[in-house]
Amino acid sequence: MKISAVIFDLDNTLMDRDYTFRAFSQKLVADYLGHIDAEKARDIIGYMRIADADGYRPKRGFFEELVQLLPWTDKPTVDELFAYYTEHYMKEARLMNHALEAIQSCRDQGYKLGMLTNGTHEIQYGKVEHLGLEPYFDVILTSGEAGIKKPDPKIYEMVLEKLGTTGEETIFVGDHPTNDIWGASQSGMRGIFLRRSFEWDKQLGVEPWYVIDELNELEDIWQGVKR
């Protein structure tokens, strides 16, 4: 079984998006809603987490809802909230547990490294730079740069072409059953499903190659391949 490359998702795979979004929400509430008490602030932060739908909701609709529902003293516009998000969100980014160990374990095996992530290029690449991940990767591709997003089959082919590998010799690691595992499988890649916010969807018609709960489990997988 030959492995030449490993492609990682970013949000809730290499970056702890749950922490990052919570930290951003806390900052937004502190900066804009300093007049409310601590209990109300906690309620609003909890509401924002649910309304954000783990990042899969279009941001404009999310910010439109915030403008209408939050108890502003000086109500911002949607564009102002967008600008605030663009400036501050990426600065709250934090690595997932064992992310650097997982990256290094791939490098130790001699695998090429790719990253494929949905989102605007400015925001996603800003996270990558803030986390210091850029030097580790041979290829980083955002859907904003590509003009298409996961699970469109063409975006996986684009990153494979940039890496110079085939799907059959490439592994995809991610937390989203459709975007990361099913989509990659359509290009022949085997998928390693990192359990985070999503349960595995049996209706997809494919199964992950492996299921893990922490990124440091990848080392055992590579060692098993080598044996």
C-alpha positions as a Markdown table, in Angstrom:
| # | Residue | x | y | z |
|---|---|---|---|---|
| 1 | Met | 0.0 | 0.0 | 0.0 |
| 2 | Lys | 1.7 | 3.1 | -1.2 |
| 3 | Ile | 1.1 | 6.5 | 0.4 |
| 4 | Ser | 2.8 | 9.5 | -1.2 |
| 5 | Ala | 0.8 | 12.4 | 0.2 |
| 6 | Val | -1.6 | 13.5 | 3.0 |
| 7 | Ile | -4.1 | 16.3 | 2.6 |
| 8 | Phe | -5.5 | 17.9 | 5.7 |
| 9 | Asp | -8.7 | 20.0 | 6.1 |
| 10 | Leu | -8.2 | 23.1 | 8.3 |
| 11 | Asp | -11.2 | 24.0 | 10.4 |
| 12 | Asn | -11.8 | 21.6 | 13.2 |
| 13 | Thr | -9.0 | 19.4 | 11.9 |
| 14 | Leu | -5.7 | 21.3 | 12.2 |
| 15 | Met | -7.3 | 24.4 | 13.7 |
| 16 | Asp | -9.6 | 24.2 | 16.7 |
| 17 | Arg | -12.5 | 26.0 | 15.2 |
| 18 | Asp | -14.7 | 25.5 | 18.3 |
| 19 | Tyr | -12.2 | 27.4 | 20.5 |
| 20 | Thr | -11.5 | 30.0 | 17.8 |
| 21 | Phe | -15.1 | 30.9 | 17.2 |
| 22 | Arg | -15.9 | 31.0 | 20.9 |
| 23 | Ala | -12.9 | 33.3 | 21.5 |
| 24 | Phe | -14.0 | 35.6 | 18.7 |
| 25 | Ser | -17.6 | 35.7 | 20.0 |
| 26 | Gln | -16.3 | 36.6 | 23.4 |
| 27 | Lys | -14.2 | 39.4 | 21.9 |
| 28 | Leu | -17.1 | 40.7 | 19.9 |
| 29 | Val | -19.5 | 40.8 | 22.9 |
| 30 | Ala | -16.8 | 42.5 | 25.0 |
| 31 | Asp | -16.1 | 45.1 | 22.4 |
| 32 | Tyr | -19.7 | 45.9 | 21.3 |
| 33 | Leu | -21.9 | 44.8 | 24.3 |
| 34 | Gly | -20.0 | 45.9 | 27.3 |
| 35 | His | -23.2 | 47.2 | 28.9 |
| 36 | Ile | -24.8 | 43.8 | 29.4 |
| 37 | Asp | -24.2 | 41.6 | 32.5 |
| 38 | Ala | -22.1 | 38.4 | 32.5 |
| 39 | Glu | -25.1 | 36.0 | 32.4 |
| 40 | Lys | -26.6 | 37.8 | 29.3 |
| 41 | Ala | -23.2 | 37.8 | 27.7 |
| 42 | Arg | -22.9 | 34.0 | 28.1 |
| 43 | Asp | -26.3 | 33.5 | 26.6 |
| 44 | Ile | -25.4 | 35.6 | 23.6 |
| 45 | Ile | -22.2 | 33.7 | 23.1 |
| 46 | Gly | -24.1 | 30.4 | 23.2 |
| 47 | Tyr | -26.7 | 31.7 | 20.8 |
| 48 | Met | -23.9 | 32.8 | 18.4 |
| 49 | Arg | -22.4 | 29.3 | 18.5 |
| 50 | Ile | -25.7 | 27.7 | 17.5 |
| 51 | Ala | -26.6 | 30.4 | 14.9 |
| 52 | Asp | -23.2 | 30.0 | 13.2 |
| 53 | Ala | -24.0 | 26.3 | 12.4 |
| 54 | Asp | -20.3 | 25.3 | 12.9 |
| 55 | Gly | -19.3 | 27.7 | 10.1 |
| 56 | Tyr | -21.5 | 26.2 | 7.4 |
| 57 | Arg | -24.0 | 29.0 | 7.4 |
| 58 | Pro | -23.3 | 31.9 | 4.9 |
| 59 | Lys | -21.7 | 34.7 | 6.9 |
| 60 | Arg | -23.8 | 37.5 | 5.5 |
| 61 | Gly | -27.0 | 35.9 | 6.8 |
| 62 | Phe | -25.4 | 35.2 | 10.1 |
| 63 | Phe | -24.3 | 38.8 | 10.6 |
| 64 | Glu | -27.7 | 40.2 | 9.3 |
| 65 | Glu | -29.3 | 38.1 | 12.1 |
| 66 | Leu | -26.8 | 39.5 | 14.7 |
| 67 | Val | -27.5 | 43.1 | 13.6 |
| 68 | Gln | -31.3 | 42.5 | 14.1 |
| 69 | Leu | -31.3 | 40.5 | 17.3 |
| 70 | Leu | -28.4 | 41.6 | 19.6 |
| 71 | Pro | -29.0 | 44.4 | 22.2 |
| 72 | Trp | -26.7 | 47.0 | 20.6 |
| 73 | Thr | -26.5 | 50.5 | 22.1 |
| 74 | Asp | -25.0 | 51.7 | 18.7 |
| 75 | Lys | -26.2 | 49.2 | 16.1 |
| 76 | Pro | -23.5 | 48.4 | 13.5 |
| 77 | Thr | -24.1 | 47.7 | 9.9 |
| 78 | Val | -23.6 | 44.2 | 8.4 |
| 79 | Asp | -20.6 | 45.5 | 6.5 |
| 80 | Glu | -19.1 | 46.8 | 9.7 |
| 81 | Leu | -19.5 | 43.4 | 11.4 |
| 82 | Phe | -18.0 | 41.7 | 8.3 |
| 83 | Ala | -15.0 | 44.1 | 8.6 |
| 84 | Tyr | -14.6 | 43.3 | 12.3 |
| 85 | Tyr | -14.8 | 39.6 | 11.6 |
| 86 | Thr | -12.2 | 39.9 | 8.8 |
| 87 | Glu | -9.8 | 41.8 | 11.1 |
| 88 | His | -10.2 | 39.8 | 14.3 |
| 89 | Tyr | -11.4 | 36.3 | 13.7 |
| 90 | Met | -8.2 | 34.8 | 12.4 |
| 91 | Lys | -6.2 | 36.3 | 15.3 |
| 92 | Glu | -8.1 | 34.0 | 17.7 |
| 93 | Ala | -7.1 | 30.8 | 15.8 |
| 94 | Arg | -5.6 | 28.0 | 17.9 |
| 95 | Leu | -4.1 | 24.7 | 16.8 |
| 96 | Met | -6.0 | 21.5 | 17.4 |
| 97 | Asn | -4.4 | 19.2 | 20.0 |
| 98 | His | -1.5 | 17.3 | 18.5 |
| 99 | Ala | -1.7 | 19.1 | 15.1 |
| 100 | Leu | 2.0 | 19.7 | 14.9 |
| 101 | Glu | 2.8 | 16.2 | 16.0 |
| 102 | Ala | 0.5 | 14.9 | 13.2 |
| 103 | Ile | 2.2 | 17.1 | 10.6 |
| 104 | Gln | 5.6 | 16.0 | 11.7 |
| 105 | Ser | 4.7 | 12.4 | 11.7 |
| 106 | Cys | 3.7 | 12.8 | 8.0 |
| 107 | Arg | 7.0 | 14.5 | 7.3 |
| 108 | Asp | 8.9 | 11.8 | 9.0 |
| 109 | Gln | 7.4 | 9.3 | 6.6 |
| 110 | Gly | 8.4 | 11.4 | 3.7 |
| 111 | Tyr | 4.9 | 12.2 | 2.6 |
| 112 | Lys | 4.0 | 15.4 | 0.7 |
| 113 | Leu | 1.6 | 17.6 | 2.6 |
| 114 | Gly | -1.4 | 19.4 | 1.3 |
| 115 | Met | -4.2 | 21.5 | 2.8 |
| 116 | Leu | -7.6 | 22.0 | 1.3 |
| 117 | Thr | -10.1 | 24.2 | 3.0 |
| 118 | Asn | -13.4 | 25.9 | 2.2 |
| 119 | Gly | -13.7 | 29.6 | 2.8 |
| 120 | Thr | -12.5 | 33.0 | 1.6 |
| 121 | His | -8.8 | 33.0 | 0.8 |
| 122 | Glu | -8.1 | 36.1 | 3.0 |
| 123 | Ile | -9.7 | 34.5 | 6.1 |
| 124 | Gln | -8.4 | 31.0 | 5.6 |
| 125 | Tyr | -4.9 | 31.9 | 4.7 |
| 126 | Gly | -4.9 | 34.4 | 7.5 |
| 127 | Lys | -5.5 | 31.5 | 9.9 |
| 128 | Val | -2.8 | 29.5 | 8.3 |
| 129 | Glu | -0.3 | 32.3 | 8.7 |
| 130 | His | -1.4 | 33.1 | 12.3 |
| 131 | Leu | -0.9 | 29.4 | 13.2 |
| 132 | Gly | 2.5 | 29.2 | 11.6 |
| 133 | Leu | 1.5 | 26.3 | 9.3 |
| 134 | Glu | 2.6 | 27.6 | 5.9 |
| 135 | Pro | 6.2 | 26.3 | 6.0 |
| 136 | Tyr | 5.1 | 22.7 | 6.6 |
| 137 | Phe | 2.9 | 22.4 | 3.5 |
| 138 | Asp | 3.8 | 21.8 | -0.1 |
| 139 | Val | 0.4 | 22.9 | -1.3 |
| 140 | Ile | -2.4 | 25.0 | 0.4 |
| 141 | Leu | -5.6 | 25.6 | -1.6 |
| 142 | Thr | -8.6 | 27.5 | -0.4 |
| 143 | Ser | -12.0 | 27.4 | -2.1 |
| 144 | Gly | -11.9 | 31.2 | -2.4 |
| 145 | Glu | -8.8 | 30.9 | -4.5 |
| 146 | Ala | -10.0 | 27.9 | -6.5 |
| 147 | Gly | -13.4 | 29.4 | -7.3 |
| 148 | Ile | -15.1 | 26.1 | -6.3 |
| 149 | Lys | -15.5 | 24.4 | -3.0 |
| 150 | Lys | -15.7 | 21.0 | -1.4 |
| 151 | Pro | -17.3 | 18.6 | -2.2 |
| 152 | Asp | -17.1 | 19.6 | -5.9 |
| 153 | Pro | -14.9 | 16.9 | -7.4 |
| 154 | Lys | -12.8 | 19.4 | -9.4 |
| 155 | Ile | -11.3 | 21.0 | -6.3 |
| 156 | Tyr | -9.8 | 17.6 | -5.1 |
| 157 | Glu | -8.4 | 17.1 | -8.6 |
| 158 | Met | -6.8 | 20.6 | -8.4 |
| 159 | Val | -5.0 | 19.9 | -5.2 |
| 160 | Leu | -3.8 | 16.5 | -6.4 |
| 161 | Glu | -2.5 | 18.0 | -9.6 |
| 162 | Lys | -0.6 | 20.6 | -7.5 |
| 163 | Leu | 0.9 | 17.9 | -5.3 |
| 164 | Gly | 1.8 | 15.7 | -8.3 |
| 165 | Thr | 0.1 | 12.6 | -6.8 |
| 166 | Thr | -2.8 | 10.4 | -7.7 |
| 167 | Gly | -5.9 | 9.9 | -5.5 |
| 168 | Glu | -4.9 | 6.2 | -4.9 |
| 169 | Glu | -1.7 | 7.2 | -3.2 |
| 170 | Thr | -3.1 | 10.2 | -1.3 |
| 171 | Ile | -4.9 | 10.2 | 2.1 |
| 172 | Phe | -7.4 | 12.9 | 3.2 |
| 173 | Val | -7.8 | 13.8 | 6.9 |
| 174 | Gly | -10.8 | 15.8 | 7.9 |
| 175 | Asp | -13.8 | 16.2 | 10.2 |
| 176 | His | -16.7 | 16.5 | 7.8 |
| 177 | Pro | -18.2 | 13.3 | 6.4 |
| 178 | Thr | -19.2 | 14.8 | 3.0 |
| 179 | Asn | -16.7 | 17.5 | 2.3 |
| 180 | Asp | -13.6 | 15.7 | 3.6 |
| 181 | Ile | -14.2 | 12.0 | 3.3 |
| 182 | Trp | -16.9 | 11.4 | 0.7 |
| 183 | Gly | -15.7 | 14.2 | -1.6 |
| 184 | Ala | -12.1 | 13.0 | -1.5 |
| 185 | Ser | -13.2 | 9.4 | -2.1 |
| 186 | Gln | -14.7 | 10.5 | -5.5 |
| 187 | Ser | -11.1 | 11.2 | -6.6 |
| 188 | Gly | -9.8 | 7.8 | -5.3 |
| 189 | Met | -8.5 | 9.0 | -2.0 |
| 190 | Arg | -8.8 | 7.1 | 1.3 |
| 191 | Gly | -10.2 | 9.2 | 4.1 |
| 192 | Ile | -9.4 | 9.4 | 7.8 |
| 193 | Phe | -12.3 | 10.8 | 9.7 |
| 194 | Leu | -11.5 | 12.9 | 12.7 |
| 195 | Arg | -14.6 | 12.8 | 15.0 |
| 196 | Arg | -15.5 | 16.3 | 16.2 |
| 197 | Ser | -18.9 | 17.9 | 15.7 |
| 198 | Phe | -20.3 | 15.5 | 13.1 |
| 199 | Glu | -21.4 | 11.9 | 13.3 |
| 200 | Trp | -20.6 | 9.6 | 10.4 |
| 201 | Asp | -23.4 | 9.6 | 7.7 |
| 202 | Lys | -24.2 | 6.0 | 6.7 |
| 203 | Gln | -26.2 | 7.4 | 3.7 |
| 204 | Leu | -23.0 | 8.5 | 1.9 |
| 205 | Gly | -22.3 | 5.0 | 0.6 |
| 206 | Val | -18.6 | 5.1 | 1.6 |
| 207 | Glu | -16.8 | 4.3 | 4.8 |
| 208 | Pro | -13.7 | 6.0 | 6.2 |
| 209 | Trp | -10.4 | 4.2 | 5.9 |
| 210 | Tyr | -9.9 | 4.9 | 9.6 |
| 211 | Val | -11.8 | 6.9 | 12.3 |
| 212 | Ile | -9.8 | 8.7 | 14.9 |
| 213 | Asp | -10.5 | 10.9 | 17.9 |
| 214 | Glu | -7.1 | 12.7 | 18.2 |
| 215 | Leu | -4.6 | 13.6 | 15.5 |
| 216 | Asn | -1.7 | 11.8 | 17.3 |
| 217 | Glu | -3.4 | 8.5 | 16.3 |
| 218 | Leu | -2.1 | 9.1 | 12.8 |
| 219 | Glu | 1.4 | 7.9 | 13.8 |
| 220 | Asp | 0.0 | 4.4 | 14.6 |
| 221 | Ile | -1.7 | 4.3 | 11.2 |
| 222 | Trp | 1.5 | 5.2 | 9.4 |
| 223 | Gln | 3.4 | 2.6 | 11.4 |
| 224 | Gly | 0.8 | 0.0 | 10.5 |
| 225 | Val | 1.1 | 0.8 | 6.8 |
| 226 | Lys | 4.9 | 0.3 | 7.0 |
| 227 | Arg | 4.7 | -3.1 | 8.7 |
